[in-house]
Amino acid sequence: MEAIYIHKEKDLRIDSVEIPSINPDDIKVKIERGGICGSDLHYYNHGGFGTNRLKEPMILGHEVSGTVTKIGSNVSGFKVGDLVAVSPSRPCQRCEFCLSGLAMQCLDMKFYGSAMPFPHIQGAFREVLVARSSQCVVANGLSASQAAMVEPLAVVLHALKQAGSVYGKNVLVTGAGPIGLLTILAVKSAGASNIVVTDLSDKALEVARDLGASETINVSKDELVLRKFESGKGLFEFMFECSGSEEPLLGAIGAIKPRGTVVQLGMSGDMTVPMQFITTKEITLKGSFRFHEEFSLGVSCLLDGSIDVLPLLSHSIPFKNAIEAFDLANDRTKALKVQLVF
């Protein structure tokens, strides 16, 4: 089969690789769709991010869906022809964190397309994927493009769980990339009464308005515009920081109410934390990393129609045109979520 490998920054290649054998607890999946994520772009643009650097060629990709073509002898609940959303997380299920319900903190996590360990964990941008049955959720009734969006949706659903109830609250979302836009959908579905969104891109903010943002602000045009929310010690009970940049956090902290909650989803590198504001206003700062049980919840949210992810899908491109697809995904003036078609 063919797969999409990153060798070093700006060196993306389609190479052949053997199809793995299937074990009794596995499912063989013909991949249909794969979404390009921000972490995929970090590997493409920079050869990694933070301390995660490429040390060998690695198959990219972790937002995928496909059709079941073979089932292991121990597997039940699936049949050939099922559409499945595939979780990229393969926790060991043995370490102290897995056994205490914190699988996303697994000491031996195998997460598709990750250069964190060495040898690297090969990703899912390939024509055929052999996955554990525990990673797969039947998504019959969805399109393959919807099912491939379950992974980023699960990231956001985990962040919402970290935050707590947003019903009737004022929410600030910083960063209107795919994760920020999915956050709008999630908090709106959870009953947030007022959702303000900031970004640097007018195109992204236009989509944010279409998805239900009460107000959108292009902070590149007026970096002090959030000051209007600071009166009375702040308006927002919740802030979801989705950009991974310190500027939005530093610029918005004055608009957070005392004892408000800031949830950090965005990841790019180290950020300066405004500790004195956090201390004096008794703000709760929570990290939100990946997901676990929220993956199957994401499928349910799409199947019952409570969240519609399709407005985020801007482009579908054949996987053999991977370089074109990655370059397009890099351009936020043209693209939101770019999916590869296998």
C-alpha positions as CSV (number, residue, x, y, z in Angstrom):
1,M,0.0,0.0,0.0
2,E,1.0,3.7,-0.1
3,A,1.4,6.0,2.8
4,I,2.3,9.7,3.3
5,Y,5.7,10.1,5.0
6,I,7.4,13.2,6.4
7,H,11.2,12.9,6.2
8,K,12.1,16.4,7.3
9,E,10.6,19.9,7.1
10,K,9.0,20.5,3.7
11,D,10.0,16.9,2.6
12,L,6.7,15.0,2.2
13,R,6.7,11.8,0.1
14,I,4.3,9.1,-0.8
15,D,6.1,5.8,-0.3
16,S,5.1,2.1,-0.3
17,V,4.8,0.2,2.9
18,E,3.8,-3.4,3.8
19,I,0.2,-4.0,5.0
20,P,0.6,-5.3,8.6
21,S,-0.9,-8.7,9.5
22,I,-4.1,-8.7,11.6
23,N,-4.1,-10.0,15.1
24,P,-7.1,-11.6,16.9
25,D,-8.1,-8.2,18.6
26,D,-7.6,-6.1,15.4
27,I,-9.7,-4.7,12.6
28,K,-8.4,-4.0,9.1
29,V,-9.7,-0.7,7.8
30,K,-9.6,0.7,4.2
31,I,-9.0,4.3,4.9
32,E,-11.5,6.7,3.2
33,R,-10.7,10.2,4.7
34,G,-7.9,11.8,6.7
35,G,-8.0,15.3,8.1
36,I,-4.8,17.4,8.2
37,C,-4.3,18.6,11.7
38,G,-2.1,21.4,13.2
39,S,0.4,18.9,14.5
40,D,0.7,17.4,11.0
41,L,1.5,20.9,9.7
42,H,4.1,21.4,12.5
43,Y,6.0,18.3,11.2
44,Y,5.6,19.5,7.6
45,N,6.7,23.1,8.3
46,H,9.3,22.6,11.0
47,G,10.2,18.9,11.3
48,G,8.4,18.8,14.7
49,F,7.3,21.1,17.4
50,G,8.6,21.8,20.9
51,T,10.9,18.9,21.9
52,N,9.2,16.5,19.4
53,R,11.6,16.4,16.5
54,L,11.7,13.9,13.6
55,K,14.6,11.4,13.9
56,E,13.4,9.1,11.2
57,P,10.8,9.1,8.4
58,M,7.2,9.0,9.8
59,I,3.8,8.4,8.4
60,L,1.6,11.4,9.3
61,G,-2.0,11.6,10.2
62,H,-4.4,10.8,13.1
63,E,-7.8,12.1,12.0
64,V,-9.2,9.2,9.9
65,S,-12.2,7.1,9.0
66,G,-12.7,4.1,6.8
67,T,-14.5,0.9,6.0
68,V,-13.9,-2.4,7.8
69,T,-12.6,-5.1,5.4
70,K,-11.4,-7.8,7.9
71,I,-12.1,-8.6,11.5
72,G,-9.9,-10.4,14.0
73,S,-11.1,-13.7,15.6
74,N,-11.7,-12.2,19.0
75,V,-13.6,-9.1,17.8
76,S,-17.4,-8.6,18.1
77,G,-19.7,-5.7,17.4
78,F,-18.3,-5.0,14.0
79,K,-19.0,-6.3,10.5
80,V,-17.3,-6.1,7.2
81,G,-18.5,-2.9,5.4
82,D,-19.0,-0.9,8.6
83,L,-17.9,2.7,8.5
84,V,-15.7,3.4,11.5
85,A,-14.1,6.4,13.1
86,V,-10.7,5.4,14.3
87,S,-9.2,6.9,17.5
88,P,-5.5,7.5,17.2
89,S,-4.9,6.7,20.9
90,R,-3.6,3.3,21.9
91,P,-3.1,3.4,25.6
92,C,-1.4,0.4,27.2
93,Q,-4.3,-0.3,29.6
94,R,-1.8,-1.5,32.2
95,C,0.0,1.6,33.7
96,E,-1.2,3.5,36.8
97,F,-2.8,6.2,34.7
98,C,-4.7,3.9,32.5
99,L,-6.0,1.9,35.5
100,S,-7.0,5.2,37.3
101,G,-9.1,6.4,34.3
102,L,-6.5,8.8,32.9
103,A,-5.7,6.9,29.7
104,M,-4.6,10.2,27.9
105,Q,-1.7,10.3,30.3
106,C,-0.6,6.7,29.6
107,L,3.0,6.0,30.3
108,D,3.3,3.9,27.1
109,M,0.9,5.7,24.8
110,K,1.0,4.8,21.1
111,F,-0.6,7.8,19.4
112,Y,-0.7,7.8,15.6
113,G,1.8,10.1,13.8
114,S,3.8,11.1,16.9
115,A,7.6,11.8,17.1
116,M,7.5,12.0,20.9
117,P,8.9,8.5,21.3
118,F,11.6,6.8,19.3
119,P,11.1,4.8,17.2
120,H,8.3,7.1,16.2
121,I,4.6,6.0,16.2
122,Q,3.7,5.7,12.6
123,G,0.5,7.5,11.6
124,A,-2.7,6.7,9.8
125,F,-2.4,8.5,6.4
126,R,-2.2,5.2,4.6
127,E,-4.5,3.2,2.3
128,V,-5.0,0.4,4.8
129,L,-4.8,0.6,8.6
130,V,-4.8,-2.3,11.1
131,A,-6.1,-1.0,14.4
132,R,-7.2,-2.4,17.7
133,S,-11.0,-2.9,17.8
134,S,-11.0,-0.8,20.9
135,Q,-9.9,2.2,18.8
136,C,-12.8,1.9,16.4
137,V,-16.3,3.2,16.8
138,V,-19.0,2.2,14.3
139,A,-20.2,5.4,12.5
140,N,-22.8,4.0,10.1
141,G,-25.1,6.8,9.2
142,L,-22.3,9.4,8.9
143,S,-20.3,10.2,5.9
144,A,-16.6,9.3,5.9
145,S,-15.8,13.0,6.0
146,Q,-17.9,13.5,9.1
147,A,-16.4,10.4,10.8
148,A,-12.9,11.7,10.1
149,M,-13.8,14.8,12.2
150,V,-14.6,12.9,15.3
151,E,-11.0,13.1,16.6
152,P,-10.7,16.9,16.8
153,L,-14.3,17.0,18.1
154,A,-13.3,14.6,20.9
155,V,-10.4,17.0,21.8
156,V,-13.0,19.8,22.3
157,L,-15.5,17.6,24.2
158,H,-12.7,16.7,26.6
159,A,-11.9,20.4,27.1
160,L,-15.6,21.1,27.8
161,K,-15.5,18.3,30.4
162,Q,-12.5,20.0,31.9
163,A,-14.3,23.3,32.1
164,G,-17.5,22.1,33.6
165,S,-21.0,23.5,32.9
166,V,-21.1,26.5,30.6
167,Y,-24.9,26.6,30.6
168,G,-26.0,30.3,30.5
169,K,-22.5,31.6,30.8
170,N,-20.3,34.1,28.9
171,V,-17.6,32.3,27.0
172,L,-14.5,33.6,25.2
173,V,-12.8,31.5,22.5
174,T,-9.4,32.7,21.3
175,G,-8.3,31.2,18.0
176,A,-10.8,30.3,15.3
177,G,-9.0,27.5,13.6
178,P,-10.7,24.1,13.4
179,I,-10.4,23.5,17.2
180,G,-11.7,26.9,18.0
181,L,-14.6,26.5,15.6
182,L,-15.4,23.1,17.1
183,T,-15.3,24.7,20.5
184,I,-18.0,27.2,19.4
185,L,-20.2,24.3,18.3
186,A,-19.6,22.4,21.6
187,V,-20.2,25.3,24.0
188,K,-23.3,26.4,22.0
189,S,-24.7,22.9,22.2
190,A,-24.0,22.9,26.0
191,G,-26.0,26.1,26.4
192,A,-23.5,29.0,26.6
193,S,-25.5,32.2,26.3
194,N,-22.8,34.5,24.9
195,I,-19.8,33.3,22.8
196,V,-17.2,35.9,21.8
197,V,-14.4,34.7,19.4
198,T,-11.1,36.3,18.6
199,D,-8.7,35.5,15.7
200,L,-6.4,37.2,13.2
201,S,-8.3,36.0,10.1
202,D,-11.5,37.7,8.9
203,K,-12.3,34.5,6.9
204,A,-12.1,32.3,10.1
205,L,-14.2,34.8,12.0
206,E,-16.9,34.9,9.3
207,V,-17.2,31.1,9.8
208,A,-17.3,31.6,13.6
209,R,-20.3,33.9,13.2
210,D,-22.0,31.4,10.9
211,L,-21.5,28.7,13.6
212,G,-23.1,30.8,16.3
213,A,-20.6,33.2,17.8
214,S,-22.4,36.2,19.4
215,E,-19.5,38.5,18.5
216,T,-16.2,38.1,16.6
217,I,-13.1,40.3,17.0
218,N,-10.1,40.5,14.7
219,V,-7.4,41.3,17.2
220,S,-4.8,42.1,14.5
221,K,-6.8,45.3,13.8
222,D,-7.1,46.4,17.4
223,E,-5.1,44.6,20.0
224,L,-6.8,46.5,22.8
225,V,-10.3,45.8,21.8
226,L,-10.8,43.3,24.6
227,R,-10.5,46.1,27.1
228,K,-14.2,46.8,26.8
229,F,-14.9,43.5,28.5
230,E,-12.7,44.3,31.6
231,S,-15.1,46.6,33.4
232,G,-16.4,45.2,36.7
233,K,-13.4,42.9,36.8
234,G,-14.3,41.0,33.7
235,L,-17.3,39.5,31.7
236,F,-16.3,35.9,30.9
237,E,-16.8,33.0,33.2
238,F,-15.0,30.7,30.8
239,M,-12.1,31.1,28.3
240,F,-11.0,28.4,25.8
241,E,-7.6,29.3,24.5
242,C,-7.3,27.4,21.2
243,S,-4.5,29.3,19.4
244,G,-1.5,27.9,21.4
245,S,0.0,31.5,21.5
246,E,0.7,33.5,24.6
247,E,-0.6,36.8,23.2
248,P,-4.3,35.8,23.4
249,L,-3.9,34.6,27.0
250,L,-2.1,37.7,28.0
251,G,-4.5,40.0,26.2
252,A,-7.7,38.4,27.5
253,I,-6.9,37.6,31.1
254,G,-8.3,41.0,32.3
255,A,-11.6,40.1,30.7
256,I,-12.0,36.9,32.8
257,K,-14.2,37.2,35.9
258,P,-12.8,36.5,39.3
259,R,-12.9,32.7,39.8
260,G,-13.4,32.2,36.1
261,T,-11.9,29.2,34.3
262,V,-9.3,29.3,31.5
263,V,-9.0,26.0,29.6
264,Q,-5.8,25.7,27.5
265,L,-6.3,23.6,24.3
266,G,-3.9,25.1,21.8
267,M,-0.5,23.6,21.6
268,S,2.6,25.1,19.9
269,G,5.3,25.9,22.4
270,D,6.0,27.4,25.8
271,M,3.7,30.3,26.8
272,T,4.2,33.0,29.4
273,V,1.4,32.7,32.0
274,P,0.1,35.9,33.6
275,M,0.4,34.4,37.1
276,Q,-0.3,37.6,39.1
277,F,-3.7,38.0,37.3
278,I,-4.5,34.4,37.9
279,T,-3.5,34.7,41.6
280,T,-5.3,37.9,42.4
281,K,-8.5,37.0,40.5
282,E,-8.4,33.4,41.7
283,I,-8.7,32.2,38.2
284,T,-8.6,28.4,37.6
285,L,-6.2,27.5,34.8
286,K,-6.8,24.0,33.3
287,G,-4.8,22.1,30.7
288,S,-6.8,19.9,28.3
289,F,-4.8,17.2,26.5
290,R,-6.3,14.9,23.9
291,F,-9.3,12.7,25.0
292,H,-10.3,9.2,25.7
293,E,-14.0,8.3,26.4
294,E,-15.0,11.5,24.5
295,F,-14.2,9.8,21.2
296,S,-17.3,7.6,21.2
297,L,-19.3,10.6,22.6
298,G,-18.2,12.5,19.5
299,V,-19.7,9.9,17.2
300,S,-22.9,10.1,19.1
301,C,-23.1,13.9,18.9
302,L,-22.7,13.7,15.1
303,L,-25.2,10.9,14.8
304,D,-27.9,12.6,16.8
305,G,-27.3,15.9,15.0
306,S,-26.5,17.9,18.1
307,I,-23.2,19.1,16.5
308,D,-22.7,19.6,12.7
309,V,-19.0,19.6,11.7
310,L,-19.4,19.8,7.9
311,P,-19.3,23.6,7.8
312,L,-15.6,23.3,8.8
313,L,-14.7,21.1,5.9
314,S,-13.3,23.5,3.2
315,H,-11.4,21.2,0.9
316,S,-11.2,17.5,-0.1
317,I,-8.1,16.5,-2.0
318,P,-6.8,13.2,-3.3
319,F,-4.1,11.8,-1.0
320,K,-1.7,11.5,-3.9
321,N,-1.8,15.3,-4.1
322,A,-0.6,15.5,-0.5
323,I,1.9,18.4,-0.9
324,E,-0.9,20.5,-2.5
325,A,-3.2,19.6,0.3
326,F,-0.6,20.5,3.0
327,D,0.3,23.8,1.3
328,L,-3.4,24.7,1.1
329,A,-4.0,23.7,4.8
330,N,-1.1,26.1,5.7
331,D,-3.0,29.1,4.1
332,R,-5.7,30.2,6.6
333,T,-7.0,32.8,4.1
334,K,-8.1,29.9,1.9
335,A,-8.7,26.8,4.0
336,L,-10.2,25.7,7.3
337,K,-10.2,21.9,7.5
338,V,-8.5,20.1,4.6
339,Q,-9.2,16.4,4.2
340,L,-7.3,13.9,2.1
341,V,-9.4,11.4,0.1
342,F,-8.0,7.9,0.0
